[in-house]
Amino acid sequence: MKRKRTCIQSSTTTNSYLPDECWELIFKFIINGDEHKDRHYFYPLNSCKEIKRKGKGTSVYKSSRLSISSTYSDIPKDIFNDDDSNNRNICGYLNFLSLVSKQLLSITNRIRFTLTILNPTRPFLCRLFKRFTNLNSLNLTRFHGDLDALLRKISRFPSLNITSLNISNQPTFPVNGLRAFSQKNTTLTSLTCSHIVNFNGSDLFLIAECFPLLEELDISYSNCCYIYPRGYNTNYLCSCFDGVEALSLALFKLRKVNLSRFPVNNQSLFQLFHNCKLLEEVIMFSCDPLNGMTMDGITSALRERPALRSFLFSPSNKKEEAFVVTSHFIDSIVSLKDLTCLDFQFMNITNNLLYCIAREGLPLTRFTLRHCFGPHSSAGIFRLLSKCQGIQHLNLELSFLNDQHVVQLSPFLSGLMSINLSCCLKLTKYALYALTRNCPLLSEIKMEGIGKSMSVENSEKLVEFGVYPQLKSLYLGKNKWLSDEGIIMFSSNFPNLQLLDLNRCNLLSEGICQVLKICCKIGHLNLAFCKKVKLHGMDFVVPNLEVLNLSNTKVNDKTLYVISKNCSGLLQLLLEFCDNVTEVGVKHVVENCTQLREHGYLLY
């Protein structure tokens, strides 16, 4: 008996023969290699022995384990009662690894750098900060309470070296809390305060005073100027203009800024570009000319920063005449010799702009023309893509594109990795095949809402296109013409799919089962609003499926029983507004899907 106890003790304390540094590299590879598991929450999940639907609303089952603190037995498990579908634990890798041994627990603690704080997290901050000693990023966007008090509490931990802070989606700007935070933490380089309702120009002065080392700043989509009376609005705009100029003088290290729908006029924009010598990326979506910004003002600002690498712009109204492309604007764009990302949305674009970019051969790796209008055509797109062949990510949501255009353009896209051609009603599946045939690195395609009223052709013709294993993510939602025959053929052509989004494809029925049998690597499947979809014929194991969205479908308890038997690896199951589902079916899933029960999320 004594020998048995000794054996057990040694097995729990013996370290692996691999050094810690090697394990850290392995774990980082696991985390970074899964693009669908990049969020880590401290999220104490409810212990739900009974599952009850609340009237016609939704009910949530959450695991009884703590998402990143399962080894902390002194932290209560039943402290969080939140039905927000965004607050779900989709990262179970480190949880499993941390339970193997004390050595792996110590390593997983060291390689956790981001912490999302919710309301019930606050009492345990001290223990969490002591456990995760290398934290450098805090996300407070889902904290609904006294944010000033929370920041003051965080400031009492001097050992923290926070470089990134996100306080978005708040009703007010936490002036006092940030001031206290800045006095103890001098390492902050990234601040995100997007979608803050009551955000004033004086808050920009505070940012400039407290965080002079900022390299990245996001002050996008402030709602204050849209909710106050006109008289107040004038004063508010003036304070915002002055605040932007104050930022430009104080933030000498600023590299990236997001000013989307934030009040900026010509003068403040010019000062920002002129004073911030290191500025590389500027995002300005939903710009309102009523704030005093014009295309001439943007042109002047761009000339002040010739080393700009990324420029994203759209007007607040696509018919705004204040933002018509001029020859001076074109000259300022092509003067940006290091430009790698260019994004225009809802703009009046001319072929001359595209020709000039092509002539200069700008080193673009990302290019977007989304819902643009005006005198541009496939000829301009053709010229640009033929000369800028380093593009890796392309978005051309343009109504005039057809299959022949894509066939002609695809040979110039040998390095393309992702493309979005959604809402191009003249495209059909032949454009998809042209891309996969000519783009050997293409791993993601979005073609939602294409080929209106098109029907699937003869299956024998589709077989001729061959097999393209490089494609990993395929978005075909809102294609009402897509039938079982078509999606089965697509799965034969793209057998290595890991993500398949078919939301609102109303003709799909039993063909999905065949797709899952062929594409056995699928981990994320979206069938929301597919009213005819049927999965009861799934009589085989689907080993890699982790996320399944069946919201607004007619699945029933029988289907859930089949899913529970064959999809034991599920981490997320969404059944919102599935009227044929009862507690009986949900209990089948909870009982049989071990991963979901211990680490996952179910919404119905």
N, C-alpha and C positions, 0 to 999 in steps of 0.2 A: 504493500500500500504506500509505503514511504517512497519507494522507487517510482511509483506512478506519479506521485505529486511532483517529484523532482523532474521527471520527464516533461510534464506539462509546463512547469515553470520555465524550463530552458527553452521550450519551443516558442514561448511568447516573448522572450527577451533576446533571443539570438538574432543578430543582424544579418542582412543579406551579404553575400560575398561581393556584390557590386558596391562601389563607393557612392556616396550621396550625390556627387556631381553627375555621375552617369544616370542615376535615377531621375534627377531633375531634368536632364535633357530628354529622357524618355517621356516623362509626364508632360513637359511643354510641347513635345511633338504630338502627343495624344490630343491635348487641348486645342492647339493651333491647327491641327489637321482636320478638325470637324467644324465646318463653317456654320452648322446649325446649332452649335452648343457653345456660343461665345458669351453667354450671360451667366454670371454667378451671383446668386442672391443669398443673403442670410434671411431665410424665409421659414420660420417655424410653422409647419403645416399641421392642420387640425387632425385630431384623432376622431375619425367618424365611424362609429360602429353601426349607426343607423343612417340611412339615406332617405331623405324626404323631399319631395318636390313641393315647392311653395306656390300653390295655386297654379296659375298659368305661367309663372316665371321660370327661373332656373334654379338648379341646385348644384352644389359643388361637392365632389369628394376630393379630399386632399390626404396625402400620406400622413401617417402619425410620426414620421421621422423629421428631424431637423435637416434642412438641406445641406448645411455645411458644418453642422455642430452635433452630429449624432453621437460623438464620444463625450459630449458634455452632459453627463447625466443630471447635473444640478440645474440645468436650464429647463423650465417647464415646457411641455409640449403643447399644451392647450391654451396658448396665449394669443393666438392670432385667428381672427374670424373675418376673412375678407374674401369676397366673391369675384374680385377682379381677375379676369382671365390672363392679364399680363403678368400677374404675380404668381408664376408657376415655376417649379423647379425643373429645368430641362437639362441640367448637368449632373449626372450621377457618377461620372467616372471617378472623380476625386473622392467621393464618398466611399466607394468600394475600396479604393486603394488605401485610404486612411485607416481602414479597419483591419488591414492585414497584419501590421506590426507597428510598434512604437517608432521605428525608424521611418517607415513610410508615412506615418502620421506627421512626424516632424518635417519631412520633406514637403508634403502637400501643404502644410501650413506656410512654409517659406515661399512657395511659388504662387500663392494667391495674392494678387495685387489690387483687385477691385472689390469694393464692398458696397452693396446697395442697402441703404438703411430705411426700414419701414417703421411705423409707429411702435410695434412691440419690441423692436430691436434695441431701443434706447436704454432700457435698464441693464443691458448686458454689454454695453460698449466697452467698459473697462476690460472685461475678460476677452472680448473679441480682439481688441487692439493689442493685448498682451499675447494672444495666440498667433495672430497674423501680423508678424513684425515687419513684413515688407510691403504693407499696403501703401499704395501711392495714388489711388483714385477712389473718390467717394461719390456715390450717386444718391442724391436726396430728392429726386423727382417724385417719388411715391410716398414721401413723408408728409402727412397731413396733420399739422399741429403747429406748435410754437417753434418756427424755424430759427428764430433768433436765439432762443434758449438752447436749442440743439447745437448750434454752431458754437455758442459759448462753452458748452460742455465739451465739445470736441477740442476746443482750443486748450483745454486743461491737460492734454496729453502731449507734452513737448517732444516726445520721442517720435511722433509721427512726422513723416516727410511727404506730405501730400503735394502732388504736382498737378492733379486734375480734380476739379470740383464741378459738379452739375447740380444746379438748384432750379431747374426749369419747372414749368407747370405750377407756379405758385401764385397766390392772389396778390402778394406784395413782395417788394424787394427787401431782404433781411439786412437792413443797414447796420444795426447795432451788432448783430451776430457776426457779420463779415468783418466789421472793424476789430472785434475781439479775436476772430480767427486769424486775421492778418498780423496781429501783434505777436502771435506765437508761431505762426507758420509763414516762413519767408521763402518757401520753395515753389509756390504755386506758379505754374506756367500755362495752365489751360483753365478757363472759366466759361461755363455755359449757363446762361440765364435766359433761355428762350421761353416764349409764351408766358411771360409774367404780366398779369393784368395791369397792375398799378406800378408802372415803371417810368420814372421821371429823369429829366436831364441831370438833376442833382445826383442821381445814382451813378451816372457816368463819371462825375467828378470824384465820387468815393472810390470807384474802381481804379481810376487813374492814381489816386493818392495811396491806396492800400496795396495794390498789386502792380508795381512798376515793371516787374520782370515777366509779365504775361507775354506769351508767344502766340496763343490762340484765344480768340474771344468771340462768343456767339451771343448777340443781343437781338436775335431775330423775333419777329412776330409779337411785338409788344402791342397790347390792346388798348392802352390808355388813351391814345389820340383818337380812338374810334368810339369812346363811350362818354366823353365829356362834351359840354356845349361849345359852340363855335368860339366864343370869347376866350374860354380857357384853352381851347385847342391852339389858338395863336400863340399864347404864352408858352404852352407846352412845346410847340415846335421850335420856338426860339431857344428854349433851354436845351432841347435835344441837339440842335446845331452847335451850340456852345460846348455841350458835353463831348460831342464827337471831336471837336477841335482840341479840347483838353486831353482826350485820349491820345490824339496824334502827337502831342507834345511830350506826354509822359511815357507811353509804351514804346520805347525805342527798340525793343526786341520783337515787336509784333510781326508775325509771319502770316497768320491766317485770321480772317475776320468774316463774320456772317452778319450782314445788315439787312436781311430780307424783311421787307415791310416795316423797316425802321425809318423814321423821318430823317432824311439827309437831303441837303440842298447842294448846289454846285460848289459853293465856297467850302463847306465842311468836308465834302468829298475830296476836293482838291488838296486841302490841308492834310487829310489822312494819307493820301498817296504821296504827297510831297515830303512829309515829315517822317513817315515810317519807312526807313531805308531798306529794311529787310523783308518788306511785304511781298508775299509770294502767291497767296490765294485770297480772292475776294468773291463772296457770294452775295448777290443782290437780286433776289426774286421779289416779285410783286412790288416793284418800285412805283410810287405815286408821283406824277409830275406836279400835282398840286402842292407838294412840299417844296417845290422850287428846283427840282432836278430836271435837266434837259440832256439831250444827246450831245450837245456841244460841251456841257459840263463834264459828262462822262469821258468824252474824247480828250479834253484837257487833262483830266486826272490820269488817264491811262498813259499819256506821254510822260508823266512824272515818274513812272515806275516801269522802265523798259525790261527789268528782270522778272516781271510778273510771270508766273507759271500756270496759274489757273484763274479763269474768269467765267462766272456763271451769272446770267442776267435774264430777267423777264419783267415786263411792265405789269402793273396791276390790272390793266385793261388791254386786251389784245388789239383794240382799235385805237390806242393812243397815238395820235399824230406827233406827239412830242418826242417819241423814240423811233423815228424813221431813220433807217440807216443812211448815212451820208458818206461822201467820198472822204471827208476828214476822219470820220469814225473808222472807215475801212483802213486808212493809212495808219491809224493808231493801233489797230488790231495786228496788222501785219508787221508792225515795228517790234512786237513782242517776240523776239527771236527764240526765247526759251519756253514759249507757251506749249504746255502739254495737255491742258484740259480746257475745252471751250464748249460752253453750254448756253444755247439760246432757246427760249421757250415763248410761244405766243407772240412772236415778233414778225414784223414785215421784212423778210429777207430777200435779197436780190442775188441773181447769179454772179453779179460783179464781185460781191463779197466773197463768194466761194471761189471764183476764178483767182482773185488776188491772194487768198490763203494758199491755193494750190501753187501759184507762181512762186511764192516765197518758200514753199516747202516746209512749213512750220512743223516742229517735231511732235505733233499731236499723238497722244495715246488714248485720250477720251474725247469723243465728239458727240454732241447732242443737238439735233434740230427737232424739237417736240411741238407739234401742233402749230408750226409756223405757217405763214401765208405770204402772199406777195409774189412778185415776178421771179421766183426761182423754180428750177425744174430739175429733172433727172440729169440734164447735161451738166449743170453746176455740181451736183453731187458726184457725178462720174469723174469730173476733172479733179475735184478735191481728193477723192479716195485713190485715184490713180497716182497722185503725186505725194500724198501723205500715207504711205503704206505701213506706218508703224502703229496704226490705231489698234488698240486691244479691246476697247469697250465702245460700242456704237449704239446710239439711240436715234432712230429715224421714224418717228411716229408722224408720217406725212401721208395725206390722203391720196396723193397722185401716184404713189409707188405701186407697180404691178410686178408680176412674176418675171417678165422679161427684164425689167430694170435690175432686179436682184440677181438674175442669172449673169447679167453683164458686169455687175459690181463685185460679185463674190470672188473672182480671181485676184482682185487687188487686196483681199482681206486675209492673207495667209497667216497673219499673226493674231487674228481676232479671237478673243476669249469669251466675250458675251455680246449679245445683240438684242435690242428691243424694237420690234416692228409691230407693236400692238396698234389696233384701231386703223390698220391699213386695209380698207375694205376690198381693195382690188387684188390682194394677195391670196394665194391658195397654198396648199401643202407643197406644191412644186417649188416654191421659194424656200421652204424649209429644207428640202432635199438638196437644192443647189448650194445652200450655205454649208450644210454638213459635208457635202462632197468636196467643196473647194477650200474649206477652212479647217485644217487638221487639228487646230488647238481649241476649237470652239467647244466650250463645255456648258454654256447656258444660252437658251433661246427663249425669248418671250414673244409670243405671237397670239395675244388675246384679242378676241373680237375681230378676226380677219375673215376674208372670203364670205361675206354675207350671202346667205341663200345658196352657198355652194354645196354640192353633194359629193360624197366619197366615190372616187372612180373605181374601176375594175381592180380587184386585188392583185391580179397577175401583173399589172403595170407597176404597182408599188414595189413588188418584190425586186424588180430590176434595179432599184436604187441601191441595193446592197446593205451592208451592216456598218454602222458608225459607232464604235465603242467609246469615242471620246466624249460624247454628249452625256452630261451628268444631271442637268436641270432643264426641265421643259415645262413652260407655262402656256397652256392652251385654253385657258378659261374663257367663258363667254362665247364660245364657238358653237352655235346652236345646230350647225350642220354635222358636227362630229358624232359619228355613230360607233357602235361596238366594233364593226368591221374595220373602221379606220383606225381606232386606237389600238386594236390588236396588231394591225400591220405596223403602226408606229413603234410599238414595243419590240417587234421583231427586228426593226431597223436600228433601234437604240436600246440594246439589251442591258447597258450598264447604268441606266437611269437611277439616280438616288432621290431626286425630287420630281414629283409629277403633280401639277396643279391643273385640275379639270373643273373648277367651279363653274356652275351654271351651264354645263354641257347637258342639255335636257334630253338628248336622245340616248345617252349611255344607260346601259342596263346590266346584263350579266357578263358583258365583255371584260369588266374590270378584273374578274377572277382570273381570266386568262392572262391579262397584263401582269398581275402579281406573280403568276407562275413563271412567266418568261423573264421579267425584270426582277430577279430575286434580291437585288441590292437596294430596292426602294426603301427609304427610311422615312420619307415625308410624302403623304398622299392627301390631297385636298379634293373632296367630292361634295363640298357644300353646295346646296341648291340643285343638286342633280336628282330631280324628283323621281326618276325611274330606276335609279341604281339599285342593284341587287347583289348581295354578297353571301347569301346563304349557300351558294354552290362552292364556296372556298373550303374544299376538303383536303387541304395541304397546309403545311407549316409555312408561315411568312416570317422568317427569322430576323430580318433587319428592320421591320416596320416599327417606328417609334412614335410618329405623329400621324394621327388619322383624324381628319375633319369630316364629319358626317352631318353637320348642322343643316337644318332645313331640308332634310331628306325624309323618306318614308320607311326607314329601317325600323325593325321591331325587335322584340326580345329574342326571337329565334335567331335573327342575324347576330345579335350581340353574343349569344351563346357560341355561335360559330367563331366569331372574332376572338372570344376569350380562350378558346381551345387552340387556335392556330396563330395568334399574335401575342404571345406571352411577353414579348419585349416592349410592349407599348409603354410610353412615358406620358403621352398626352392623347386623350380621346375627347373630342368635342361633339356633343349631341344636342346642341341648343336648338330648341323649337322642333324636336323630333317627337311628334305627338303620339306615335305608336310605341314609344319606349316607356317601360314602367320600372319600378324599383326592382322587380325580379330580374330583368335583363341586366340592369346596372350591377346588381350583386354578383351575377355570373362573372362579369368583367373584373370586379374588385377581388373576387376570390381566386381567379385563375391567372390574372396578369400580375405576377409578383413585382415586376419593376414599377408598374403604375401604382400598386398598393403601397409600396415602401418609399418611392421617390417621385411619384408622378402626379398627374392632375387630370381630373375628369370633370367635364362641365356638361350638364344636361338640364 
